[in-house]
Amino acid sequence: QVQLVESGGGLVQPGGSLKLSCAVSGSSVSINAMAWYRQAPGKQRELVARMNSGGITNYADSVKGRFTISRDNAKNMVYLNMNTLKPEDTAVYYCNKFPTWLNPNWGQGTQVTVSS
């Protein structure tokens, strides 16, 4: 069973940066497409960034140029570097496989709040 533990969220001012981490167990990040998703209050969960097994990345238009997804195969971790944060980036952030039907077991997520 895949287990996902997200961390690194917090309160940050607009224009600031955060780095999110996702510890993955029960599945190897090196051979699976992994992604970051987010869910803002009152909105559906959305795909933010993904990386396939070959390391190719893809980003939502809203975060392109500001967010970077990466992974550490040795540690079986996935990361999301977030720069130039905006209030509209406020959400709970989750990592999971891509597509999500490959793993229905979501982690608890990590809250990111961008506010002055």
C-alpha positions as CSV (number, residue, x, y, z in Angstrom):
1,Q,0.0,0.0,0.0
2,V,1.3,3.4,-1.0
3,Q,1.7,5.9,1.8
4,L,2.3,9.6,1.3
5,V,3.4,12.2,3.9
6,E,3.6,15.8,2.8
7,S,5.4,18.5,4.8
8,G,6.9,22.0,4.4
9,G,3.8,24.1,4.2
10,G,3.2,27.3,6.2
11,L,2.3,30.9,6.2
12,V,4.3,33.1,3.8
13,Q,4.0,36.6,2.4
14,P,3.3,37.3,-1.2
15,G,6.4,37.0,-3.2
16,G,7.9,34.5,-0.8
17,S,9.1,30.9,-1.3
18,L,8.4,27.5,0.2
19,K,9.7,24.0,-0.5
20,L,7.3,21.2,0.0
21,S,8.4,17.6,0.6
22,C,6.6,14.3,0.1
23,A,7.9,11.1,1.6
24,V,6.7,8.1,-0.4
25,S,6.6,4.5,0.9
26,G,5.2,1.4,-0.8
27,S,6.1,2.6,-4.3
28,S,9.2,3.9,-6.1
29,V,9.2,7.5,-7.3
30,S,11.9,6.6,-9.9
31,I,9.6,4.4,-11.9
32,N,6.2,6.1,-11.3
33,A,4.9,9.4,-12.6
34,M,4.4,11.5,-9.5
35,A,2.6,14.8,-9.1
36,W,1.6,17.6,-6.8
37,Y,-2.0,18.7,-6.5
38,R,-3.7,21.4,-4.5
39,Q,-7.2,22.1,-3.2
40,A,-8.3,25.6,-2.3
41,P,-11.3,26.2,0.0
42,G,-14.5,25.7,-2.0
43,K,-12.7,24.5,-5.1
44,Q,-11.9,21.1,-6.6
45,R,-8.5,19.5,-6.3
46,E,-6.3,20.5,-9.2
47,L,-3.1,19.2,-10.8
48,V,-0.2,21.6,-10.1
49,A,2.9,19.8,-11.4
50,R,3.9,16.3,-12.5
51,M,7.0,14.4,-13.4
52,N,7.1,11.2,-15.4
53,S,9.5,8.3,-14.8
54,G,11.9,9.8,-17.3
55,G,12.1,13.0,-15.5
56,I,10.0,15.1,-17.9
57,T,7.9,17.7,-16.1
58,N,4.7,19.5,-16.8
59,Y,3.1,22.4,-15.0
60,A,-0.3,24.1,-14.7
61,D,-0.3,27.4,-16.5
62,S,-0.9,29.2,-13.3
63,V,2.4,28.1,-11.7
64,K,4.6,27.8,-14.8
65,G,7.9,29.6,-14.2
66,R,7.4,29.8,-10.5
67,F,7.1,26.2,-9.3
68,T,9.6,23.3,-9.8
69,I,8.9,19.6,-9.2
70,S,11.8,17.4,-8.4
71,R,12.6,14.0,-6.9
72,D,15.3,12.2,-5.0
73,N,15.3,8.6,-6.0
74,A,17.6,7.5,-3.3
75,K,15.4,9.0,-0.6
76,N,12.2,8.2,-2.4
77,M,11.0,11.7,-2.0
78,V,9.2,14.2,-4.2
79,Y,9.6,18.0,-3.8
80,L,7.9,21.1,-4.9
81,N,9.9,24.4,-4.9
82,M,7.5,27.3,-4.9
83,N,8.7,30.8,-5.7
84,T,7.0,34.2,-6.1
85,L,4.0,32.9,-4.2
86,K,0.7,34.6,-4.7
87,P,-2.4,34.7,-2.5
88,E,-4.2,32.5,-5.0
89,D,-1.6,29.8,-4.3
90,T,-3.2,29.3,-0.9
91,A,-4.4,25.7,-0.7
92,V,-3.8,22.3,0.8
93,Y,-1.1,20.7,-1.2
94,Y,-0.9,16.9,-1.8
95,C,1.4,14.6,-3.7
96,N,0.3,11.4,-5.3
97,K,0.8,9.3,-8.4
98,F,-0.3,10.5,-11.8
99,P,-2.9,9.7,-12.7
100,T,-4.5,9.6,-9.3
101,W,-6.6,6.4,-9.9
102,L,-3.3,4.5,-9.6
103,N,-3.4,5.3,-5.8
104,P,-6.7,6.2,-4.1
105,N,-4.9,6.7,-0.7
106,W,-4.2,10.3,-0.3
107,G,-1.9,11.8,2.4
108,Q,-3.0,14.4,4.9
109,G,-1.6,17.2,2.7
110,T,0.2,20.3,3.8
111,Q,-1.4,23.8,4.2
112,V,0.2,26.7,2.3
113,T,-1.2,30.1,3.1
114,V,0.0,33.2,1.2
115,S,-1.0,36.3,2.9
116,S,0.4,39.6,4.2
